[in-house]
Amino acid sequence: MEAYQAAFVDLLVRHEVLRFGDFTLKSGRRSPYFINAGQLRTGAAIGGLGRAYAAALLRHGIAFDLVFGPSYKGVPLAVATAIALADAGHDVAYTFDRKEAKDHGEGGVFVGAKPADGMRVVIVDDVITSGISIREAVDLLKRSADVTVSGVIVAVDRQERGRGERTTLAELEDELGIPVRPIVTIREIVDRLHGRAGAEGAVIIDDARRAAIEGYLAEHGGRAS
């Protein structure tokens, strides 16, 4: 695990983004864990999140001129990532969309830098499960201008099966023809936290929690390729 990935997992734990229990997902599946990025509510927390996205982008060598975050959860992701990139010496534009187009003032769907012909756009999103939000974001960007969507970075890959036997991430990469990369996968999170004590002294992921997650992946997980 890279240093930025370890720092990111520690951030998830510190702000209780990673929850354990019995959760019903948007897909209808019942999961023994849940990622609630809404817990990252402070400047320091969102700053750490932005640094993780920026590090992942630079590590994977994705070329881009514009960072796009799908509203609403992607709004702070785009802003924080752009700030972190600038701090690392890569000053690029950012944008996000409105749920409804503005019909007064400057109007339009986008807030920030408007996508323009020839731009290379990278999408930042939170957790990849079904991939619906990413498909919608790609469609929106390509309808807005003659842009190239050069890649997608997500916070966590749940490694769940998509429409076939492979993971949603693997299917999206083939379908869109672009790299789709997570900061971390759920198994990388488990490997880092299994047997490790948290701030209160209790083990974060004990054998039972690990077995529950592996059982879930055995039922709903997909092949990476």
PyMOL commands that set and color helices and strands:
alter all, ss='L'
color gray80, all
select helices_A, chain A and resi 3-14+37-39+43-60+74-87+132-144+168-176+186-193+207-220
alter helices_A, ss='H'
color red, helices_A
select strands_A, chain A and resi 18-24+30-35+66-69+93-102+108-112+120-128+148-157+180-185
alter strands_A, ss='S'
color yellow, strands_A
deselect
rebuild
show_as cartoon
